[in-house]
Amino acid sequence: VKFIRPERASDDRTVARFLTEARAAAQLHSQFACRVMDCGRLPGGSPYIVMEYLVGQDLRSLVSTRGPLTIEEAVALGLQACEALDEAHSKHIVHRDVKPENLFIAEGPGGAHQLKVLDFGISKQLSPLAPQRSLTDSTESMGSPSHMSPEQVIDAAGVDSRTDRWSLGCVMYEMLTGEMPLADDTGAHFGAKVMT
């Protein structure tokens, strides 16, 4: 069960992002996306999301503990992430925060591992028939800088599904090398590296 911290529950923007996560994730049926069972509000008004219970660890923890993955492991996990993101994109949902911490390696029956894409909290709903809906404006940076596409660095509100593919490429690089594709410098330096 996921809640908003009490100190953030009165922030309308935070609550809106939280509810966007619930609505976006509830549309997804891929076995590689974390399932949302229910969402609503507590009697006091704070929202909650009930998700499937997962046992395992996120990809950041796995790579930190074990080191770089084998090519076979990275490809298998990457394909699972692609399947979940493909379904999201087919429903005009852009995740905008694909990173190792949002890719969870769940333990299944018999010790099998299965990737689950988590956290659609800053996702963006696109529609070819209606205006784009986003909870960010063009001056607000959303996502994890180390995995942002050049387009997302410039205009987080104006990105499409291609930004998720860039971010997944960064994650694949990390799975295979144990390092980020660009050195994790501070803000402006890192942004300049991404842009060039």
Short mmCIF file of the C-alpha atoms (twelve columns), coordinates in Angstrom:
data_MODEL
# 
_entry.id   MODEL 
# 
loop_
_atom_site.group_PDB 
_atom_site.id 
_atom_site.type_symbol 
_atom_site.label_atom_id 
_atom_site.label_alt_id 
_atom_site.label_comp_id 
_atom_site.label_asym_id 
_atom_site.label_seq_id 
_atom_site.Cartn_x 
_atom_site.Cartn_y 
_atom_site.Cartn_z 
_atom_site.pdbx_PDB_model_num 
ATOM 1   C CA . VAL A 1   0.000   0.000   0.000   1 
ATOM 2   C CA . LYS A 2   1.462   3.334   -1.036  1 
ATOM 3   C CA . PHE A 3   0.587   6.583   0.756   1 
ATOM 4   C CA . ILE A 4   1.690   10.180  0.450   1 
ATOM 5   C CA . ARG A 5   3.746   11.418  3.395   1 
ATOM 6   C CA . PRO A 6   1.468   13.455  5.708   1 
ATOM 7   C CA . GLU A 7   3.509   16.636  5.186   1 
ATOM 8   C CA . ARG A 8   2.909   16.385  1.399   1 
ATOM 9   C CA . ALA A 9   -0.768  15.369  1.531   1 
ATOM 10  C CA . SER A 10  -1.939  19.001  1.431   1 
ATOM 11  C CA . ASP A 11  0.120   19.727  -1.718  1 
ATOM 12  C CA . ASP A 12  -2.395  19.540  -4.570  1 
ATOM 13  C CA . ARG A 13  0.355   18.939  -7.141  1 
ATOM 14  C CA . THR A 14  1.785   15.996  -5.189  1 
ATOM 15  C CA . VAL A 15  -1.673  14.483  -4.760  1 
ATOM 16  C CA . ALA A 16  -2.376  14.954  -8.489  1 
ATOM 17  C CA . ARG A 17  0.890   13.184  -9.403  1 
ATOM 18  C CA . PHE A 18  0.068   10.380  -7.001  1 
ATOM 19  C CA . LEU A 19  -3.374  9.879   -8.534  1 
ATOM 20  C CA . THR A 20  -1.867  10.037  -12.028 1 
ATOM 21  C CA . GLU A 21  0.402   7.143   -11.053 1 
ATOM 22  C CA . ALA A 22  -2.602  5.118   -9.920  1 
ATOM 23  C CA . ARG A 23  -4.624  5.853   -13.063 1 
ATOM 24  C CA . ALA A 24  -1.712  5.213   -15.425 1 
ATOM 25  C CA . ALA A 25  -0.606  1.994   -13.760 1 
ATOM 26  C CA . ALA A 26  -4.189  0.710   -13.506 1 
ATOM 27  C CA . GLN A 27  -4.390  0.769   -17.333 1 
ATOM 28  C CA . LEU A 28  -1.433  -1.588  -17.678 1 
ATOM 29  C CA . HIS A 29  -1.895  -5.350  -17.803 1 
ATOM 30  C CA . SER A 30  1.605   -6.465  -18.791 1 
ATOM 31  C CA . GLN A 31  3.110   -9.053  -16.481 1 
ATOM 32  C CA . PHE A 32  6.146   -6.746  -16.402 1 
ATOM 33  C CA . ALA A 33  4.340   -3.727  -14.907 1 
ATOM 34  C CA . CYS A 34  3.444   -3.572  -11.229 1 
ATOM 35  C CA . ARG A 35  -0.319  -4.153  -10.987 1 
ATOM 36  C CA . VAL A 36  -2.574  -1.669  -9.227  1 
ATOM 37  C CA . MET A 37  -5.404  -3.397  -7.369  1 
ATOM 38  C CA . ASP A 38  -7.193  -0.365  -5.943  1 
ATOM 39  C CA . CYS A 39  -6.836  3.325   -5.216  1 
ATOM 40  C CA . GLY A 40  -8.854  5.831   -3.234  1 
ATOM 41  C CA . ARG A 41  -8.797  8.253   -0.346  1 
ATOM 42  C CA . LEU A 42  -8.685  7.715   3.391   1 
ATOM 43  C CA . PRO A 43  -11.466 9.303   5.504   1 
ATOM 44  C CA . GLY A 44  -9.165  12.281  6.081   1 
ATOM 45  C CA . GLY A 45  -8.734  12.792  2.330   1 
ATOM 46  C CA . SER A 46  -5.215  11.385  1.845   1 
ATOM 47  C CA . PRO A 47  -4.978  9.180   -1.247  1 
ATOM 48  C CA . TYR A 48  -3.616  5.638   -1.335  1 
ATOM 49  C CA . ILE A 49  -2.719  3.021   -3.948  1 
ATOM 50  C CA . VAL A 50  -2.895  -0.747  -3.364  1 
ATOM 51  C CA . MET A 51  -0.381  -2.568  -5.567  1 
ATOM 52  C CA . GLU A 52  0.673   -6.165  -5.961  1 
ATOM 53  C CA . TYR A 53  3.128   -7.283  -3.297  1 
ATOM 54  C CA . LEU A 54  6.599   -7.915  -4.697  1 
ATOM 55  C CA . VAL A 55  9.530   -9.722  -3.112  1 
ATOM 56  C CA . GLY A 56  12.988  -8.998  -4.485  1 
ATOM 57  C CA . GLN A 57  15.124  -5.936  -5.097  1 
ATOM 58  C CA . ASP A 58  15.410  -3.068  -7.502  1 
ATOM 59  C CA . LEU A 59  17.888  -3.198  -10.344 1 
ATOM 60  C CA . ARG A 60  20.181  -0.607  -8.698  1 
ATOM 61  C CA . SER A 61  20.583  -2.859  -5.652  1 
ATOM 62  C CA . LEU A 62  21.129  -5.944  -7.795  1 
ATOM 63  C CA . VAL A 63  23.914  -4.348  -9.863  1 
ATOM 64  C CA . SER A 64  25.482  -2.732  -6.776  1 
ATOM 65  C CA . THR A 65  25.583  -6.099  -5.020  1 
ATOM 66  C CA . ARG A 66  26.569  -8.383  -7.894  1 
ATOM 67  C CA . GLY A 67  28.321  -6.055  -10.286 1 
ATOM 68  C CA . PRO A 68  27.621  -5.974  -14.033 1 
ATOM 69  C CA . LEU A 69  25.133  -8.518  -15.322 1 
ATOM 70  C CA . THR A 70  25.847  -10.979 -18.092 1 
ATOM 71  C CA . ILE A 71  24.740  -10.049 -21.582 1 
ATOM 72  C CA . GLU A 72  22.048  -12.727 -21.417 1 
ATOM 73  C CA . GLU A 73  20.681  -11.407 -18.105 1 
ATOM 74  C CA . ALA A 74  20.718  -7.781  -19.284 1 
ATOM 75  C CA . VAL A 75  18.983  -8.630  -22.566 1 
ATOM 76  C CA . ALA A 76  16.302  -10.700 -20.795 1 
ATOM 77  C CA . LEU A 77  15.571  -7.914  -18.290 1 
ATOM 78  C CA . GLY A 78  15.739  -5.241  -20.989 1 
ATOM 79  C CA . LEU A 79  13.185  -7.096  -23.110 1 
ATOM 80  C CA . GLN A 80  10.848  -7.357  -20.130 1 
ATOM 81  C CA . ALA A 81  11.137  -3.610  -19.528 1 
ATOM 82  C CA . CYS A 82  10.517  -3.009  -23.246 1 
ATOM 83  C CA . GLU A 83  7.319   -5.052  -23.104 1 
ATOM 84  C CA . ALA A 84  5.933   -3.063  -20.158 1 
ATOM 85  C CA . LEU A 85  6.920   0.267   -21.696 1 
ATOM 86  C CA . ASP A 86  5.544   -0.772  -25.082 1 
ATOM 87  C CA . GLU A 87  2.147   -1.380  -23.513 1 
ATOM 88  C CA . ALA A 88  2.328   1.983   -21.710 1 
ATOM 89  C CA . HIS A 89  3.281   3.732   -24.958 1 
ATOM 90  C CA . SER A 90  0.450   1.983   -26.834 1 
ATOM 91  C CA . LYS A 91  -1.889  3.580   -24.264 1 
ATOM 92  C CA . HIS A 92  -0.169  6.946   -24.824 1 
ATOM 93  C CA . ILE A 93  1.546   6.884   -21.412 1 
ATOM 94  C CA . VAL A 94  5.150   8.089   -21.170 1 
ATOM 95  C CA . HIS A 95  6.873   6.997   -17.928 1 
ATOM 96  C CA . ARG A 96  9.522   9.797   -17.860 1 
ATOM 97  C CA . ASP A 97  11.516  8.281   -14.977 1 
ATOM 98  C CA . VAL A 98  12.937  4.976   -16.210 1 
ATOM 99  C CA . LYS A 99  15.921  4.237   -13.969 1 
ATOM 100 C CA . PRO A 100 17.315  1.221   -12.090 1 
ATOM 101 C CA . GLU A 101 15.403  2.126   -8.923  1 
ATOM 102 C CA . ASN A 102 12.111  1.919   -10.851 1 
ATOM 103 C CA . LEU A 103 12.869  -1.495  -12.333 1 
ATOM 104 C CA . PHE A 104 12.208  -4.145  -9.709  1 
ATOM 105 C CA . ILE A 105 13.465  -7.720  -9.978  1 
ATOM 106 C CA . ALA A 106 10.695  -9.764  -8.373  1 
ATOM 107 C CA . GLU A 107 11.219  -13.323 -7.207  1 
ATOM 108 C CA . GLY A 108 8.673   -15.665 -8.715  1 
ATOM 109 C CA . PRO A 109 7.770   -19.320 -8.180  1 
ATOM 110 C CA . GLY A 110 10.723  -21.682 -8.279  1 
ATOM 111 C CA . GLY A 111 13.233  -18.844 -7.938  1 
ATOM 112 C CA . ALA A 112 12.428  -17.333 -11.358 1 
ATOM 113 C CA . HIS A 113 13.084  -13.605 -11.648 1 
ATOM 114 C CA . GLN A 114 10.752  -11.202 -13.373 1 
ATOM 115 C CA . LEU A 115 11.211  -7.493  -13.985 1 
ATOM 116 C CA . LYS A 116 8.441   -5.094  -12.936 1 
ATOM 117 C CA . VAL A 117 8.340   -1.455  -14.031 1 
ATOM 118 C CA . LEU A 118 7.358   0.715   -11.054 1 
ATOM 119 C CA . ASP A 119 6.399   4.315   -10.329 1 
ATOM 120 C CA . PHE A 120 4.353   6.058   -12.961 1 
ATOM 121 C CA . GLY A 121 4.131   9.092   -10.646 1 
ATOM 122 C CA . ILE A 122 5.510   11.583  -13.174 1 
ATOM 123 C CA . SER A 123 4.097   9.858   -16.212 1 
ATOM 124 C CA . LYS A 124 2.534   11.855  -18.983 1 
ATOM 125 C CA . GLN A 125 -0.687  10.918  -20.758 1 
ATOM 126 C CA . LEU A 126 -0.520  11.614  -24.491 1 
ATOM 127 C CA . SER A 127 -3.504  11.506  -26.790 1 
ATOM 128 C CA . PRO A 128 -3.637  12.049  -30.530 1 
ATOM 129 C CA . LEU A 129 -7.230  13.313  -30.155 1 
ATOM 130 C CA . ALA A 130 -6.904  15.570  -27.124 1 
ATOM 131 C CA . PRO A 131 -4.432  18.066  -25.672 1 
ATOM 132 C CA . GLN A 132 -1.462  16.539  -23.906 1 
ATOM 133 C CA . ARG A 133 -1.923  16.220  -20.179 1 
ATOM 134 C CA . SER A 134 1.061   16.651  -17.964 1 
ATOM 135 C CA . LEU A 135 1.571   17.531  -14.334 1 
ATOM 136 C CA . THR A 136 4.670   19.525  -15.136 1 
ATOM 137 C CA . ASP A 137 5.275   22.671  -17.078 1 
ATOM 138 C CA . SER A 138 8.110   23.329  -19.492 1 
ATOM 139 C CA . THR A 139 10.237  24.991  -16.812 1 
ATOM 140 C CA . GLU A 140 9.955   22.168  -14.288 1 
ATOM 141 C CA . SER A 141 12.545  19.406  -14.446 1 
ATOM 142 C CA . MET A 142 11.076  15.967  -13.809 1 
ATOM 143 C CA . GLY A 143 12.795  12.615  -13.731 1 
ATOM 144 C CA . SER A 144 16.253  11.499  -12.735 1 
ATOM 145 C CA . PRO A 145 18.913  13.679  -14.380 1 
ATOM 146 C CA . SER A 146 21.293  10.743  -14.853 1 
ATOM 147 C CA . HIS A 147 18.757  9.046   -17.146 1 
ATOM 148 C CA . MET A 148 17.116  12.016  -18.879 1 
ATOM 149 C CA . SER A 149 17.115  12.288  -22.638 1 
ATOM 150 C CA . PRO A 150 18.330  15.561  -24.192 1 
ATOM 151 C CA . GLU A 151 14.699  16.385  -25.002 1 
ATOM 152 C CA . GLN A 152 13.682  15.883  -21.379 1 
ATOM 153 C CA . VAL A 153 16.509  18.119  -20.165 1 
ATOM 154 C CA . ILE A 154 15.158  20.893  -22.402 1 
ATOM 155 C CA . ASP A 155 11.404  20.386  -21.947 1 
ATOM 156 C CA . ALA A 156 10.127  17.717  -19.546 1 
ATOM 157 C CA . ALA A 157 6.510   18.480  -20.454 1 
ATOM 158 C CA . GLY A 158 7.087   18.159  -24.194 1 
ATOM 159 C CA . VAL A 159 8.576   14.658  -24.419 1 
ATOM 160 C CA . ASP A 160 7.082   11.556  -26.000 1 
ATOM 161 C CA . SER A 161 7.800   7.834   -25.728 1 
ATOM 162 C CA . ARG A 162 11.293  8.268   -27.178 1 
ATOM 163 C CA . THR A 163 12.486  9.684   -23.859 1 
ATOM 164 C CA . ASP A 164 11.730  6.329   -22.185 1 
ATOM 165 C CA . ARG A 165 13.798  4.529   -24.826 1 
ATOM 166 C CA . TRP A 166 16.771  6.829   -24.145 1 
ATOM 167 C CA . SER A 167 16.456  6.200   -20.411 1 
ATOM 168 C CA . LEU A 168 16.196  2.445   -20.885 1 
ATOM 169 C CA . GLY A 169 19.350  2.607   -23.029 1 
ATOM 170 C CA . CYS A 170 21.128  4.265   -20.083 1 
ATOM 171 C CA . VAL A 171 19.852  1.499   -17.789 1 
ATOM 172 C CA . MET A 172 21.048  -1.209  -20.207 1 
ATOM 173 C CA . TYR A 173 24.500  0.385   -20.250 1 
ATOM 174 C CA . GLU A 174 24.549  0.311   -16.440 1 
ATOM 175 C CA . MET A 175 23.460  -3.332  -16.330 1 
ATOM 176 C CA . LEU A 176 26.366  -4.302  -18.581 1 
ATOM 177 C CA . THR A 177 29.092  -2.065  -17.151 1 
ATOM 178 C CA . GLY A 178 28.050  -1.256  -13.587 1 
ATOM 179 C CA . GLU A 179 28.489  2.446   -14.391 1 
ATOM 180 C CA . MET A 180 26.324  5.218   -15.787 1 
ATOM 181 C CA . PRO A 181 26.982  6.130   -19.420 1 
ATOM 182 C CA . LEU A 182 27.888  9.705   -18.468 1 
ATOM 183 C CA . ALA A 183 29.795  10.666  -15.340 1 
ATOM 184 C CA . ASP A 184 27.341  11.852  -12.696 1 
ATOM 185 C CA . ASP A 185 28.526  15.450  -12.550 1 
ATOM 186 C CA . THR A 186 26.490  18.226  -11.014 1 
ATOM 187 C CA . GLY A 187 23.544  19.873  -12.769 1 
ATOM 188 C CA . ALA A 188 24.854  22.117  -15.542 1 
ATOM 189 C CA . HIS A 189 27.898  19.969  -16.360 1 
ATOM 190 C CA . PHE A 190 25.806  16.840  -16.585 1 
ATOM 191 C CA . GLY A 191 23.137  18.563  -18.676 1 
ATOM 192 C CA . ALA A 192 25.821  19.770  -21.088 1 
ATOM 193 C CA . LYS A 193 27.168  16.218  -21.452 1 
ATOM 194 C CA . VAL A 194 23.690  14.871  -22.194 1 
ATOM 195 C CA . MET A 195 23.062  17.610  -24.748 1 
ATOM 196 C CA . THR A 196 26.341  17.043  -26.568 1 
# 
